Amino acid sequence: MFIVGVGPGSPQYLTCVAIEAIEKSKYIIGYKYTLDTIESIIDRTRQEVYHVTMLNQESVYQDVYNKMKDGEYCTVPFTGDANFSESEVVDRLLEIFGDDTVEIIPGISSIQVASSKSKIPLDKSYVLSFHVSGDIEKKKKELINAIMDKKSVILLPRPWPNDPSKNFMQSDIVKFLKFNGINISTLKVWVFEYLTKSNKETVFRGNASELEGMSFNPLSIMIIDQNERQTYRDFDSPEKKQIPKIVLDSS
Ligand SMILES: C[S@@+](CC[C@H](N)C(=O)[O-])C[C@H]1O[C@@H](n2cnc3c(N)ncnc32)[C@H](O)[C@@H]1O
C-alpha cells in the first residue's frame, strides 16, 4: 500500500517516485481532487480506480484490503504532502493495512509552495492546520501566542460547508485576532488560492483588517507575515571578523 503525496494540484508537482508508485498499483483510491491531479498517469484499462468521499471511504478501504492479493499494490493519493494535515485518514489506513505493509511517499505540500511564493522560510514560521475535525480552541491559542511572539504563521483555514458555525476561514480568523487584542490594521497577511493551478491561482497581499468580510475558496492558505530577513552576515562571530588578512610576500 502506497500513501502518496501528489502535490498541491498541478501534475508538474508530482515527483518521479510518486509516479512510479501510482503506475505499479492495481488499485487507486482517492478523493476527486487528487484523482484529477494524477489523471494523466492513470491507466483505467488495467487499474481499478475508486473515487471516495468522506461518506464511503471506510467501506472502500476495507473492500480493497480484502480483495488485494500477494504482489498487488494499491495507491491512496493525497493532496500536497501526505504527512501534513492528512492524519485522520492516514492513521486509519495504517490501522487497516498495518504499518509494515504501508509505505508513505512524501509530496510537495501546499504550505511549501506558499512559503516559496511569500519567501517566508518554514523554519522561521509557526505552521498550523485548522483543517481538522476535532476541537480547534487550543490551536487558536497557539495562533495568538505565535503572533505575540512575532513569528510568521502559515495556516490552513477550516472550511466546513455543511455547518458554517464551524468555519474558521480568513474573515473569521481576523475577527478572532481583533477580539483578542491583536492590531489587525498593521498585521501583514497573504492569502493564496488554488496554488499551482495556473489558470485559477490567486494571491492576496495586504493588511489583516482588509480580510474582514472577504471570502476565499476552501482551497486556500493564509500567511501572517512577520518575517525579518537575516543573513549569515548578521551572525558573523567576533572571532571571524578578526581573522587577519593574509599578506602575500611579494619579495
Ligand atoms: C486536508 S488539507 C491537506 C493539505 C495537504 N496535505 C498539503 O500538504 O498541502 C486541505 C487543505 O490544504 C490546503 N490546500 C491544499 N492544496 C491547496 C492548493 N493547491 N492551494 C491552496 N491551498 C491548498 C487548503 O487549505 C485545503 O483546504
The ligand as an SDF file (V2000), in Angstrom:
LIG
                    3D

 27 29  0  0  0  0  0  0  0  0999 V2000
   -6.7740   18.2810    4.1990 C   0  0  0  0  0  0  0  0  0  0  0  0
   -5.7180   19.6260    3.9420 S   0  0  0  0  0  0  0  0  0  0  0  0
   -4.4550   18.8460    3.0160 C   0  0  0  0  0  0  0  0  0  0  0  0
   -3.1270   19.5580    2.9970 C   0  0  0  0  0  0  0  0  0  0  0  0
   -2.1470   18.8160    2.1110 C   0  0  0  0  0  0  0  0  0  0  0  0
   -1.7860   17.5350    2.6640 N   0  0  0  0  0  0  0  0  0  0  0  0
   -0.8740   19.5920    1.8160 C   0  0  0  0  0  0  0  0  0  0  0  0
    0.2270   19.1410    2.1840 O   0  0  0  0  0  0  0  0  0  0  0  0
   -0.9670   20.6290    1.1410 O   0  0  0  0  0  0  0  0  0  0  0  0
   -6.5700   20.5240    2.6840 C   0  0  0  0  0  0  0  0  0  0  0  0
   -6.2340   21.9910    2.7330 C   0  0  0  0  0  0  0  0  0  0  0  0
   -4.9320   22.2070    2.2260 O   0  0  0  0  0  0  0  0  0  0  0  0
   -4.8560   23.4690    1.5910 C   0  0  0  0  0  0  0  0  0  0  0  0
   -4.5040   23.2690    0.1820 N   0  0  0  0  0  0  0  0  0  0  0  0
   -4.2520   22.1040   -0.4350 C   0  0  0  0  0  0  0  0  0  0  0  0
   -3.9420   22.2990   -1.7320 N   0  0  0  0  0  0  0  0  0  0  0  0
   -4.0070   23.6280   -1.9420 C   0  0  0  0  0  0  0  0  0  0  0  0
   -3.8010   24.4640   -3.0710 C   0  0  0  0  0  0  0  0  0  0  0  0
   -3.4900   23.9630   -4.2690 N   0  0  0  0  0  0  0  0  0  0  0  0
   -3.9370   25.7940   -2.9090 N   0  0  0  0  0  0  0  0  0  0  0  0
   -4.2600   26.3170   -1.7140 C   0  0  0  0  0  0  0  0  0  0  0  0
   -4.4800   25.5860   -0.6150 N   0  0  0  0  0  0  0  0  0  0  0  0
   -4.3470   24.2600   -0.7210 C   0  0  0  0  0  0  0  0  0  0  0  0
   -6.2450   24.0970    1.7230 C   0  0  0  0  0  0  0  0  0  0  0  0
   -6.2710   24.8710    2.9050 O   0  0  0  0  0  0  0  0  0  0  0  0
   -7.1210   22.8700    1.8520 C   0  0  0  0  0  0  0  0  0  0  0  0
   -8.3580   23.1480    2.4490 O   0  0  0  0  0  0  0  0  0  0  0  0
  1  2  1  0
  2  3  1  0
  2 10  1  0
  3  4  1  0
  4  5  1  0
  5  6  1  0
  5  7  1  0
  7  8  2  0
  7  9  1  0
 10 11  1  0
 11 12  1  0
 11 26  1  0
 12 13  1  0
 13 14  1  0
 13 24  1  0
 14 15  1  0
 14 23  1  0
 15 16  2  0
 16 17  1  0
 17 18  1  0
 17 23  2  0
 18 19  1  0
 18 20  2  0
 20 21  1  0
 21 22  2  0
 22 23  1  0
 24 25  1  0
 24 26  1  0
 26 27  1  0
M  CHG  2   2   1   9  -1
M  END
$$$$
